[in-house]
């Protein structure tokens, strides 16, 4: 796989079996905690098309989503506890929050965005229909780094499929493979700034797969699930994070 600069991403295509992925999908689909959050867009309140369900292990943990406080649940259903236990066991990392997103078909999407730098390790499990996952290098962050580095230091990092070990390395199993925008300020110089290649990487998230993002990924890269009108089936993603309790 080709390198991706300042990006530490790991993909486990068969984190769980297809049968287990189907069972988890059906159980999660029946949860009563799904809702469509209200968002503020240019001062106007709109209802998001994508349903979410949010859980946290600590009642002191809260989260804002597009400026609105998320309806957080603190009682985990058994299936969700089972999934989190397997993710934590695979990675050797503890998570205190999980956000579920329901993509009812290919018209439901999530735009290009990044997580906050406080989320050091982010793990996402995919269930249901396969969907395209796109990562795009942030040109502003890339420019700022280039302004403080020699041209030769602007290089590449790879998307790994777990044939190599991350610092948060998934533990081997026999059945599966193992953030900082700033505007570029032009000067009076007549010299053109060097043109940097903005990398873009996409791949299909299979049902039962796991994606792990860590390191400086959120600082330099954004990610999205685009619209895919030809996809008629639903998908559920579970994104595990380490929220910080604000005192």
NORDAKA-V196168 format. One record per pair of residues at least 24 apart in sequence whose C-alpha atoms are under 6 Angstrom apart, sorted by the first residue. I is the first residue (numbers start at 1). J is the second residue. D is the distance in Angstrom with one decimal. If there is no record, write none. Layout:
i=(I & I)
j=(J & J)
d=(D & D)
This chain:
i=(2 & 3 & 3 & 3 & 4 & 4 & 4 & 5 & 5 & 5 & 6 & 7 & 7 & 8 & 8 & 8 & 8 & 9 & 9 & 9 & 10 & 10 & 10 & 10 & 11 & 11 & 11 & 12 & 12 & 13 & 14 & 14 & 14 & 15 & 15 & 15 & 15 & 16 & 21 & 21 & 25 & 51 & 51 & 52 & 52 & 53 & 54 & 54 & 55 & 55 & 56 & 56 & 57 & 61 & 90 & 90 & 91 & 91 & 91 & 95 & 95 & 96 & 97 & 97 & 98 & 98 & 99 & 99 & 100 & 100 & 101 & 101 & 102 & 102 & 103 & 103 & 104 & 105 & 105 & 105 & 105 & 106 & 106 & 106 & 106 & 107 & 107 & 107 & 109 & 109 & 109 & 110 & 110 & 111 & 112 & 112 & 112 & 113 & 113 & 114 & 114 & 115 & 117 & 119 & 120 & 121 & 121 & 122 & 122 & 122 & 122 & 123 & 123 & 123 & 123 & 124 & 124 & 124 & 124 & 125 & 125 & 125 & 125 & 126 & 126 & 126 & 126 & 127 & 127 & 127 & 127 & 128 & 128 & 128 & 129 & 129 & 129 & 130 & 130 & 130 & 131 & 131 & 132 & 132 & 133 & 133 & 133 & 134 & 134 & 134 & 134 & 135 & 135 & 135 & 135 & 136 & 136 & 136 & 137 & 137 & 137 & 137 & 138 & 138 & 140 & 140 & 140 & 141 & 141 & 141 & 179 & 179 & 179 & 179 & 180)
j=(158 & 156 & 157 & 158 & 156 & 157 & 158 & 155 & 156 & 157 & 157 & 157 & 217 & 213 & 214 & 215 & 217 & 159 & 212 & 213 & 160 & 161 & 211 & 212 & 161 & 210 & 211 & 209 & 210 & 209 & 176 & 208 & 209 & 176 & 208 & 209 & 210 & 208 & 127 & 208 & 127 & 101 & 102 & 100 & 101 & 100 & 98 & 99 & 97 & 98 & 96 & 97 & 96 & 245 & 170 & 171 & 168 & 169 & 170 & 241 & 242 & 242 & 240 & 241 & 239 & 240 & 238 & 239 & 237 & 238 & 236 & 237 & 235 & 236 & 234 & 235 & 234 & 231 & 232 & 233 & 234 & 227 & 228 & 229 & 231 & 227 & 228 & 229 & 225 & 226 & 227 & 224 & 225 & 224 & 222 & 223 & 224 & 222 & 223 & 218 & 222 & 218 & 179 & 242 & 214 & 213 & 214 & 212 & 213 & 240 & 241 & 211 & 212 & 239 & 240 & 210 & 211 & 238 & 239 & 209 & 210 & 237 & 238 & 207 & 208 & 209 & 237 & 207 & 208 & 235 & 236 & 207 & 234 & 235 & 233 & 234 & 235 & 205 & 206 & 207 & 204 & 205 & 203 & 204 & 202 & 203 & 225 & 201 & 202 & 223 & 224 & 200 & 201 & 222 & 223 & 200 & 221 & 222 & 198 & 199 & 220 & 221 & 220 & 221 & 181 & 182 & 183 & 180 & 181 & 220 & 216 & 218 & 219 & 220 & 219)
d=(6.0 & 4.9 & 4.4 & 3.7 & 4.8 & 4.2 & 4.9 & 5.6 & 3.7 & 4.5 & 5.8 & 5.8 & 4.5 & 6.0 & 5.6 & 5.9 & 5.8 & 5.4 & 5.6 & 4.6 & 4.9 & 5.7 & 5.7 & 5.0 & 4.9 & 5.9 & 4.6 & 5.5 & 5.0 & 4.4 & 5.4 & 5.8 & 5.1 & 5.9 & 5.7 & 5.0 & 5.8 & 5.0 & 5.6 & 5.1 & 5.7 & 6.0 & 5.2 & 5.4 & 4.6 & 5.0 & 6.0 & 4.6 & 5.7 & 5.4 & 5.5 & 4.3 & 5.2 & 5.6 & 4.7 & 5.0 & 5.9 & 5.6 & 4.3 & 5.5 & 5.1 & 5.5 & 5.7 & 5.3 & 5.4 & 4.4 & 5.7 & 5.2 & 5.6 & 4.6 & 5.6 & 5.3 & 6.0 & 4.7 & 5.5 & 5.0 & 4.2 & 5.9 & 4.9 & 5.1 & 4.8 & 5.6 & 4.4 & 4.7 & 4.5 & 5.2 & 6.0 & 5.2 & 5.4 & 5.3 & 5.3 & 5.7 & 5.2 & 5.2 & 5.9 & 5.2 & 4.6 & 5.0 & 5.6 & 5.6 & 4.7 & 5.8 & 5.1 & 5.8 & 5.6 & 6.0 & 4.6 & 5.7 & 5.2 & 5.8 & 5.2 & 5.7 & 4.5 & 5.7 & 5.2 & 5.6 & 5.2 & 5.4 & 4.2 & 5.8 & 4.6 & 5.6 & 5.1 & 5.3 & 5.6 & 5.5 & 4.7 & 4.5 & 5.6 & 5.7 & 5.2 & 5.4 & 5.9 & 4.3 & 5.7 & 5.6 & 5.0 & 5.5 & 4.8 & 5.9 & 5.6 & 5.5 & 5.7 & 4.5 & 5.5 & 5.5 & 5.1 & 5.8 & 4.3 & 5.5 & 5.4 & 5.7 & 5.2 & 5.6 & 4.3 & 4.5 & 5.6 & 5.3 & 5.7 & 5.4 & 6.0 & 4.4 & 5.5 & 5.3 & 5.3 & 5.6 & 5.9 & 5.7 & 4.6 & 5.6 & 5.8 & 3.7 & 1.7 & 5.4 & 5.1)
